[in-house]
Amino acid sequence: FDGVSTGVIQSGISFTGGQSPLFSINPRDIESISVLKDGDATALYGSRAANGVILITTKKGKPGRTSLNVTMQQGMVMIPRYPKVLNLQEYLSMRREAFKNDVITPTVDNAPDLLVWDTTRSTDWVRQLVKNGYSTSANVSLTGGTSQTSFSLSGEFTKQMELNSSSGGTKRAGLNFSLTHYAFNQRLKITPQIAYTYTYVDAIRASDAAMTPPNAPAIWDNEGNLEFREWELTKGGSFPFGPLLRPK
């Protein structure tokens, strides 16, 4: 990276052991991306770069009139069509027929949806758990200078919620400044660069419980806590909504 902590490709996992440095880069600050592999990569970075190296060069100031550029974007990610599922009576009929065909007696543990839970309530868990996403971004940049000294100053703010998040989201803010100065008849080039980024993630991923029986208990009780009581009545039942309080 140019002015950002560097990493090599190791099975798709950042060797830093934490959040990928790519997450903190404003795409609008990228000038070019190149990939080194095989001998070129190992010659520069050693054996740890055997899988390849990605070089990202960020933008710098160019000579010319001072230019101010401001952009704002707002977007939404929407589900065009929800899958069609069985209604409550169709589901219960299918379950009873399945036990009959397999010559298995329904019990509290293997059929709580038939023997424990209310067979008159129905919830479409796909619509309940999968939410529409959105993204908001604002960028501002100021560039200019002369053939001897040029500068680039940019800032950005991004907030987004992915389709697979039930609440929360990701926020990123950054400030990038670079200066290019030539001295001694272009024989000396000085390019100081300062980059500051702030990221905050409080996204809660949606539960993988979209296939939960339609008459399963509600997720929350009257006090806003996870509802465990009806699930605890079965020995084999596992509570599927735990991830709703677990940040990504």
C-alpha positions in Angstrom: 0.0 0.0 0.0 1.0 3.6 -0.5 0.8 5.2 2.9 -1.3 2.4 4.4 -0.1 -0.6 6.4 0.8 -3.4 4.0 -0.1 -7.0 3.9 0.3 -10.1 1.6 -2.2 -12.6 0.5 -2.3 -15.6 2.7 -5.3 -17.8 2.0 -7.4 -14.7 1.9 -6.7 -13.8 5.5 -4.8 -10.7 6.6 -1.7 -11.7 8.4 -2.2 -8.8 10.8 -4.6 -10.9 12.7 -7.2 -8.2 12.9 -9.5 -6.2 10.6 -8.3 -6.1 7.0 -6.5 -2.8 6.2 -8.5 -2.8 2.9 -11.6 -1.9 5.0 -10.2 1.5 6.0 -9.3 2.6 2.4 -11.5 5.1 0.7 -12.0 3.7 -2.9 -12.0 7.3 -4.2 -8.4 7.7 -2.9 -7.1 4.8 -5.0 -5.0 5.8 -8.0 -4.1 2.2 -9.2 -4.0 -1.4 -8.1 -1.4 -3.9 -9.3 -0.8 -7.6 -8.4 2.6 -9.2 -8.1 2.9 -13.0 -8.0 5.5 -15.7 -8.3 9.0 -14.5 -8.5 8.2 -10.8 -8.6 6.4 -11.0 -5.2 8.9 -13.3 -3.4 11.9 -11.2 -4.7 10.4 -8.1 -2.9 8.6 -9.5 0.1 10.2 -13.0 0.7 8.5 -16.3 1.2 5.4 -14.9 2.9 4.4 -13.4 -0.4 4.4 -16.8 -2.2 0.6 -16.4 -2.8 1.0 -12.9 -4.2 1.1 -9.3 -3.2 -1.4 -6.5 -4.0 0.0 -3.0 -4.4 -2.4 -0.1 -3.9 -1.2 3.4 -4.9 -3.2 6.3 -3.5 -3.8 9.6 -5.3 -1.5 12.5 -4.9 -1.7 16.1 -5.9 -1.1 17.2 -9.5 0.0 20.6 -10.8 -2.9 22.8 -11.9 -5.6 25.0 -10.7 -7.0 24.3 -7.2 -10.0 22.1 -7.6 -12.7 21.3 -5.1 -14.8 18.2 -5.6 -17.8 17.2 -3.4 -19.9 14.1 -3.9 -22.7 12.5 -1.9 -24.4 9.2 -2.5 -27.4 7.4 -1.0 -28.4 3.9 -1.9 -30.6 1.1 -0.8 -30.4 -2.7 -1.1 -33.9 -4.2 -1.3 -35.2 -7.7 -1.6 -37.2 -7.8 -4.9 -39.1 -11.0 -4.0 -39.4 -13.1 -0.8 -39.5 -16.9 -1.2 -42.9 -18.5 -1.1 -43.3 -20.7 1.9 -46.0 -23.1 3.2 -48.7 -21.6 5.3 -49.3 -22.8 8.8 -51.8 -25.5 8.0 -49.8 -26.8 5.1 -46.7 -27.0 7.2 -48.4 -28.9 10.1 -50.0 -31.3 7.7 -46.7 -32.0 6.0 -45.0 -32.6 9.4 -47.7 -35.0 10.6 -47.6 -36.9 7.3 -43.8 -37.2 7.5 -43.9 -38.8 11.0 -46.6 -41.2 9.8 -44.6 -42.2 6.7 -41.5 -42.8 8.8 -43.4 -44.7 11.4 -42.1 -42.4 14.1 -44.1 -41.3 17.1 -44.0 -37.5 17.7 -42.6 -36.5 21.1 -42.0 -33.3 22.9 -38.3 -33.4 21.8 -38.6 -34.3 18.1 -41.9 -32.5 17.4 -42.3 -29.4 19.7 -44.0 -27.6 16.8 -46.8 -30.2 17.0 -47.0 -31.0 20.7 -45.7 -27.9 22.6 -46.0 -24.7 20.6 -49.2 -22.9 19.8 -50.5 -24.4 16.5 -52.6 -21.3 15.8 -49.9 -18.7 15.5 -47.8 -18.2 12.4 -44.7 -16.1 11.6 -43.0 -15.7 8.2 -39.4 -15.9 9.6 -37.8 -14.8 6.3 -39.6 -11.5 6.4 -39.0 -11.2 10.1 -35.3 -11.7 10.0 -34.0 -10.4 6.6 -34.0 -6.6 6.4 -33.4 -4.2 3.6 -29.9 -2.6 3.6 -28.7 0.9 2.8 -25.6 3.0 2.3 -24.7 6.6 2.7 -21.4 8.2 1.7 -20.0 11.7 1.4 -16.6 12.6 -0.1 -14.7 15.9 -0.5 -11.3 16.5 -2.1 -9.1 19.5 -2.7 -6.2 19.3 -5.1 -3.9 21.6 -6.9 -0.4 23.2 -6.9 2.5 24.0 -9.2 5.1 22.0 -11.0 7.3 22.4 -7.9 4.8 21.8 -5.1 1.4 20.1 -5.4 -1.0 18.8 -2.7 -4.0 16.6 -2.2 -6.5 16.7 0.7 -9.5 14.4 0.9 -12.0 13.3 3.5 -14.8 10.8 3.5 -17.6 9.4 5.6 -19.5 6.1 4.9 -22.2 4.4 6.7 -23.9 1.2 5.6 -26.1 -1.7 6.7 -25.8 -5.0 4.8 -28.7 -7.1 3.7 -27.6 -9.9 6.1 -27.6 -7.6 9.2 -30.5 -7.4 11.5 -29.4 -4.1 13.1 -26.4 -1.8 13.4 -23.9 -1.5 10.6 -20.5 -0.2 9.6 -19.1 3.3 9.7 -15.9 4.6 8.2 -14.4 8.1 8.3 -11.0 9.1 6.9 -8.7 12.1 6.2 -5.9 11.8 3.7 -3.3 14.5 3.0 -0.3 14.3 0.6 2.3 16.8 -0.5 4.7 16.5 -3.4 7.7 18.9 -3.5 10.7 19.0 -5.9 13.9 20.7 -4.9 17.4 21.2 -6.3 16.3 21.4 -9.9 14.0 18.3 -9.6 16.8 16.2 -8.2 15.1 15.8 -4.8 11.5 14.7 -4.4 9.8 15.0 -1.0 6.4 13.3 -0.6 5.1 13.4 3.0 1.7 11.8 3.4 -0.7 11.7 6.4 -3.7 9.3 6.6 -6.1 9.0 9.4 -9.0 6.5 9.4 -11.7 5.7 11.9 -13.9 2.6 11.6 -16.7 1.4 13.8 -18.7 -1.9 13.4 -21.7 -2.7 15.5 -23.6 -4.8 13.0 -25.6 -7.7 14.3 -26.0 -10.4 11.7 -29.3 -11.8 10.9 -30.0 -15.2 12.4 -29.8 -18.3 10.2 -33.2 -19.3 11.5 -35.3 -18.5 8.4 -36.3 -22.2 8.2 -37.7 -22.2 11.8 -41.2 -23.6 12.1 -43.8 -20.9 11.5 -45.4 -21.5 14.9 -42.1 -21.2 16.8 -42.2 -18.9 19.8 -41.5 -15.2 19.4 -38.0 -13.9 19.5 -38.5 -11.4 22.3 -40.6 -11.4 25.4 -42.7 -8.5 26.7 -39.6 -6.9 28.4 -37.5 -7.0 25.2 -35.3 -10.0 26.2 -34.8 -13.1 24.2 -37.6 -15.6 24.8 -36.1 -18.9 26.0 -38.9 -20.4 28.0 -40.8 -22.4 25.4 -37.5 -23.6 23.8 -36.3 -24.9 27.2 -39.3 -27.3 27.3 -37.6 -29.6 24.8 -34.4 -31.4 25.4 -33.4 -31.5 21.7 -34.4 -28.0 20.9 -31.6 -25.5 20.2 -32.3 -21.8 20.5 -31.8 -20.3 17.0 -31.9 -16.5 17.7 -28.8 -16.1 19.8 -26.9 -14.4 17.0 -29.3 -11.4 17.2 -27.3 -10.1 20.2 -23.9 -11.1 18.9 -22.0 -8.5 17.0 -20.2 -9.7 13.8 
